[in-house]
Amino acid sequence: MLLEELLLREQSRANTDLIINIVKAKPEVFEDLWKIVLLNTDPLSRRAAWAADYCAEINPDFIQDKIEELSARVTYFKSDGLKRHALRMLSRSPLPDENLGVLADACFNWLQSPSESVAVKTYSMVILHRISDNIPEIRRELYDIIEIQLEEATPGFRNIGLKIMKKLAGRR
């Protein structure tokens, strides 16, 4: 069965685990999975991103040479799920110097957008905090944006936001 057929069969953790196990058994299949992620089509790319994300969590080497490309292309991703998994992968990976500005802009936009999901906003906060190690000038803006949103935020956003604000406050 083709990888695309497996991805379209159903959206479930069991199906995602099946694809992850295929990649673990045949690591070269990850390249095909990655190409599907970059197609940016829903639901195919979103489901591929879910599997790719968990494959990369198990074995970070899968995406080590793809981080620069991912950070450059994440701004074009349409679906929430695709953005969420891309940002989750980036939040665990060394960030490339070449695309920090593009990535920071996208994360600031998503963090401030009322239409973005909590997960996209949360991973955006984490990535922006990491970027602030290289670009300290963004620390104040990040702190202020988080602070403004705390009052109406979900518990998950508040939890991550307060932790990041505490770290930022100690570095000003």
SERO-4910 file (N, C-alpha, C, O; in steps of 0.05 Angstrom, whole numbers):
BEGIN
 pado doro    nc1    nc2    nc3   cac1   cac2   cac3    cc1    cc2    cc3    oc1    oc2    oc3
  Met    A     17    -24      0      0      0      0     18     25      0     38     26     14
  Leu    A     11     44    -15     26     69    -17     23     85      9      3     84     23
  Leu    A     44    101     15     43    118     39     20    137     39      7    141     59
  Glu    A     14    149     16     -9    167     14    -35    153     20    -52    164     34
  Glu    A    -38    128     11    -63    113     17    -65    108     47    -87    109     58
  Leu    A    -43    101     60    -43     97     89    -51    122    104    -67    121    122
  Leu    A    -40    145     95    -46    170    109    -75    178    105    -87    189    124
  Leu    A    -86    172     83   -114    180     77   -134    160     88   -158    166     89
  Arg    A   -125    137     96   -143    116    106   -159    126    129   -184    123    130
  Glu    A   -146    137    149   -161    148    172   -142    165    188   -117    162    187
  Gln    A   -153    184    203   -137    200    221   -141    189    249   -161    193    262
  Ser    A   -121    174    258   -123    162    285    -94    158    295    -75    157    279
  Arg    A    -92    155    321    -65    150    332    -55    122    323    -32    119    319
  Ala    A    -74    103    320    -66     76    312    -54     77    283    -34     64    278
  Asn    A    -66     93    266    -56     95    238    -30    110    238    -12    102    223
  Thr    A    -27    130    254     -2    145    256     20    127    267     42    128    257
  Asp    A     13    111    287     33     92    298     42     72    277     65     63    276
  Leu    A     23     63    260     30     45    239     51     57    220     70     44    213
  Ile    A     47     82    213     66     96    195     93    100    209    114     97    197
  Ile    A     92    107    234    117    110    250    132     84    250    156     84    247
  Asn    A    118     62    254    131     35    255    143     28    228    164     15    226
  Ile    A    130     36    206    141     31    179    167     47    176    187     36    166
  Val    A    167     72    185    191     89    183    213     78    200    237     78    192
  Lys    A    206     68    224    227     56    241    239     32    229    263     27    231
  Ala    A    223     16    215    233     -8    202    248     -2    176    268    -15    169
  Lys    A    240     19    162    253     27    137    257     57    138    240     72    127
  Pro    A    278     67    150    283     96    154    282    112    127    277    136    128
  Glu    A    288     99    105    288    114     80    260    123     72    257    141     56
  Val    A    239    111     84    212    120     79    206    148     90    188    161     81
  Phe    A    223    156    109    219    183    120    221    205     99    207    225    100
  Glu    A    238    201     79    241    220     58    215    224     42    208    246     36
  Asp    A    201    202     37    175    203     23    155    217     41    139    233     32
  Leu    A    155    211     67    137    224     86    142    254     87    123    270     87
  Trp    A    167    262     87    175    290     88    165    305     63    155    328     65
  Lys    A    167    292     40    158    305     15    128    310     16    118    330      6
  Ile    A    113    292     29     84    296     32     78    319     51     60    334     46
  Val    A     94    321     72     91    344     91     93    370     75     77    388     79
  Leu    A    113    372     59    119    397     45     99    404     22    100    426     11
  Leu    A     82    384     15     62    390     -5     42    411      4     30    425    -12
  Asn    A     38    413     31     20    432     43     -8    429     33    -22    448     28
  Thr    A    -17    404     32    -45    398     24    -59    384     48    -47    368     62
  Asp    A    -84    392     51    -99    381     73   -119    360     63   -132    365     43
  Pro    A   -122    338     76   -110    329    101    -84    314     99    -72    307    119
  Leu    A    -75    308     75    -52    291     71    -27    302     85    -14    287    100
  Ser    A    -19    327     81      5    338     93      2    339    123     22    334    138
  Arg    A    -21    346    133    -26    348    162    -21    321    175     -8    319    196
  Arg    A    -32    300    163    -28    273    174      1    264    172     11    250    190
  Ala    A     14    271    150     42    264    147     59    279    168     78    268    178
  Ala    A     52    304    173     66    320    193     64    307    221     83    307    236
  Trp    A     40    297    227     36    283    253     56    260    255     69    257    276
  Ala    A     57    243    235     75    220    236    104    229    236    121    219    250
  Ala    A    111    249    219    139    259    217    148    271    244    170    266    252
  Asp    A    130    285    257    136    297    283    144    276    303    164    278    317
  Tyr    A    128    255    305    134    234    324    158    217    316    172    207    333
  Cys    A    162    213    290    187    200    281    211    216    289    231    205    299
  Ala    A    210    243    286    232    260    293    236    262    323    258    266    332
  Glu    A    215    258    338    217    258    367    233    233    376    249    234    394
  Ile    A    226    210    363    240    185    369    269    186    359    287    177    373
  Asn    A    273    197    335    300    198    323    304    226    311    297    230    287
  Pro    A    316    245    326    319    272    316    336    274    290    335    294    275
  Asp    A    352    253    284    368    253    260    351    254    235    360    263    214
  Phe    A    326    245    237    308    246    213    305    274    202    303    278    178
  Ile    A    304    294    220    299    321    210    323    340    213    321    364    207
  Gln    A    345    330    223    368    347    227    376    363    203    382    387    206
  Asp    A    375    351    179    382    366    155    359    380    142    361    391    120
  Lys    A    336    380    155    312    392    144    302    416    159    282    429    152
  Ile    A    315    423    181    306    445    198    306    472    184    287    488    187
  Glu    A    327    477    169    328    503    154    305    505    135    291    526    133
  Glu    A    300    484    120    277    484    101    251    487    115    233    502    106
  Leu    A    247    473    137    222    474    152    218    502    163    196    513    162
  Ser    A    239    515    174    236    541    185    229    562    164    216    582    169
  Ala    A    238    558    139    232    576    118    204    572    107    192    591     98
  Arg    A    194    547    108    168    541     95    145    542    114    122    542    106
  Val    A    150    542    140    128    541    160    108    563    156     85    560    163
  Thr    A    117    586    147     99    609    143     78    604    122     58    617    121
  Tyr    A     83    585    104     64    579     82     44    557     90     25    552     74
  Phe    A     48    544    112     30    522    120      2    533    126     -1    553    140
  Lys    A    -18    520    115    -46    529    117    -60    518    142    -73    533    157
  Ser    A    -59    492    146    -75    480    167    -62    483    194    -38    484    197
  Asp    A    -80    485    214    -71    487    242    -53    463    250    -32    466    262
  Gly    A    -61    439    242    -46    415    249    -18    415    237      1    407    250
  Leu    A    -16    424    212     10    425    199     28    446    213     52    440    218
  Lys    A     17    469    219     33    489    234     41    479    261     64    481    269
  Arg    A     22    467    275     27    457    302     50    436    302     68    438    319
  His    A     49    417    284     70    396    284     97    408    274    118    400    284
  Ala    A     96    426    255    121    439    246    134    455    269    158    452    273
  Leu    A    118    470    283    128    486    305    138    467    328    158    473    341
  Arg    A    124    445    332    133    426    353    160    415    346    177    412    363
  Met    A    164    408    320    190    398    312    212    419    315    233    413    325
  Leu    A    205    443    308    225    465    310    231    472    339    253    479    346
  Ser    A    211    469    357    215    475    385    235    456    398    247    463    419
  Arg    A    240    433    387    259    413    398    285    413    383    303    398    390
  Ser    A    288    429    362    311    427    345    329    452    346    319    474    354
  Pro    A    354    449    339    371    473    337    360    491    314    354    481    292
  Leu    A    356    516    320    345    535    300    366    546    282    388    554    292
  Pro    A    361    547    256    381    557    238    383    588    238    362    601    239
  Asp    A    407    598    238    411    627    238    399    641    213    389    663    215
  Glu    A    399    627    191    390    638    166    361    647    165    355    668    153
  Asn    A    344    633    179    315    639    178    303    648    204    279    647    208
  Leu    A    320    658    222    309    666    248    290    690    245    269    690    259
  Gly    A    296    709    228    278    732    224    251    724    213    230    733    223
  Val    A    251    706    193    226    697    181    210    681    202    186    685    205
  Leu    A    223    664    216    210    648    236    200    665    259    177    661    269
  Ala    A    215    685    268    206    703    289    182    718    281    163    721    296
  Asp    A    182    729    257    158    744    247    133    726    247    112    734    256
  Ala    A    136    702    236    113    684    235    103    677    263     79    678    269
  Cys    A    122    672    281    114    665    309    101    688    323     81    685    338
  Phe    A    111    713    319     98    736    331     70    740    320     52    746    335
  Asn    A     67    737    294     40    739    282     21    719    293     -2    725    299
  Trp    A     30    694    295     12    673    305      6    676    334    -17    671    343
  Leu    A     26    685    349     22    690    378      0    711    383    -15    709    402
  Gln    A     -1    731    366    -20    753    369    -46    749    355    -65    764    359
  Ser    A    -48    729    339    -72    724    323    -95    712    340    -91    692    353
  Pro    A   -118    724    340   -141    712    355   -151    687    342   -166    672    355
  Ser    A   -144    681    317   -155    657    304   -136    633    306   -144    611    298
  Glu    A   -112    636    316    -94    613    319   -101    596    343   -111    607    363
  Ser    A    -95    571    342   -100    553    364    -81    557    387    -59    569    383
  Val    A    -88    548    410    -71    551    433    -44    536    429    -23    546    437
  Ala    A    -45    513    416    -20    498    411     -1    514    393     23    515    399
  Val    A    -11    526    372      6    542    354     17    566    369     41    572    366
  Lys    A      1    579    385     10    601    401     32    593    421     52    606    425
  Thr    A     27    570    434     46    560    455     73    553    443     93    561    453
  Tyr    A     72    538    421     98    532    408    111    557    397    136    558    396
  Ser    A     96    576    388    107    602    379    122    616    402    143    626    398
  Met    A    110    616    426    123    627    449    149    614    455    170    627    460
  Val    A    149    587    455    173    572    461    195    579    440    218    583    448
  Ile    A    188    579    415    208    585    394    218    614    397    242    618    394
  Leu    A    200    633    401    209    661    405    227    664    429    246    679    428
  His    A    221    649    450    239    651    473    267    640    466    287    652    474
  Arg    A    268    619    450    294    608    441    308    628    423    332    631    424
  Ile    A    293    640    405    304    660    386    316    684    402    335    696    394
  Ser    A    303    690    424    312    713    440    341    709    451    353    729    459
  Asp    A    350    685    451    378    680    459    397    692    438    418    702    445
  Asn    A    389    692    413    405    703    391    398    732    385    414    747    376
  Ile    A    372    739    390    363    766    384    350    777    410    326    776    412
  Pro    A    367    787    428    356    795    454    336    819    452    321    824    471
  Glu    A    337    833    430    319    856    427    290    849    427    273    866    432
  Ile    A    283    824    422    255    816    421    244    808    448    220    803    451
  Arg    A    260    807    468    251    797    495    229    814    506    209    804    516
  Arg    A    232    841    505    212    859    516    185    855    502    164    854    515
  Glu    A    186    854    475    161    851    460    148    825    466    123    824    469
  Leu    A    163    803    467    152    777    474    139    777    501    117    768    505
  Tyr    A    153    789    521    142    791    548    115    805    548     96    796    560
  Asp    A    115    828    535     90    845    534     67    831    520     44    832    530
  Ile    A     72    817    498     51    803    484     39    781    500     15    777    501
  Ile    A     57    766    514     47    745    532     30    756    554      8    747    560
  Glu    A     41    777    567     27    790    589     -1    800    582    -20    796    597
  Ile    A     -3    812    559    -29    822    549    -50    800    547    -73    804    552
  Gln    A    -41    776    538    -59    754    533    -65    737    557    -84    720    556
  Leu    A    -51    740    579    -54    722    602    -82    722    614    -92    701    622
  Glu    A    -94    746    616   -120    748    630   -141    730    617   -157    718    632
  Glu    A   -142    728    591   -162    712    578   -152    686    567   -165    672    551
  Ala    A   -128    678    575   -115    654    564   -125    628    577   -136    628    599
  Thr    A   -121    607    562   -127    580    572   -106    572    593    -85    585    594
  Pro    A   -112    552    609    -92    543    629    -65    535    616    -44    541    627
  Gly    A    -66    522    593    -41    514    580    -24    538    571      0    538    574
  Phe    A    -37    558    559    -24    582    551    -12    596    575     11    605    575
  Arg    A    -28    599    596    -19    612    621      5    598    632     25    611    640
  Asn    A      5    572    633     27    556    645     53    562    630     73    570    643
  Ile    A     53    559    604     77    564    588     84    593    588    108    600    591
  Gly    A     64    610    585     69    639    584     82    650    610    101    665    608
  Leu    A     72    641    633     84    650    658    112    641    662    129    655    672
  Lys    A    118    616    653    145    605    655    164    621    638    186    628    646
  Ile    A    155    627    614    172    642    595    176    671    605    198    682    604
  Met    A    155    683    615    157    710    626    177    711    649    192    730    652
  Lys    A    176    691    666    195    690    689    224    688    679    242    702    689
  Lys    A    229    672    658    256    670    647    264    696    634    287    705    637
  Leu    A    245    709    619    251    734    606    257    756    626    275    773    622
  Ala    A    242    757    648    246    778    668    273    776    681    285    797    688
  Gly    A    284    752    683    310    749    695    333    756    675    356    756    683
  Arg    A    327    761    650    348    766    630    347    794    619    361    800    600
  Arg    A    331    811    630    329    838    619    351    856    628    352    879    621
***
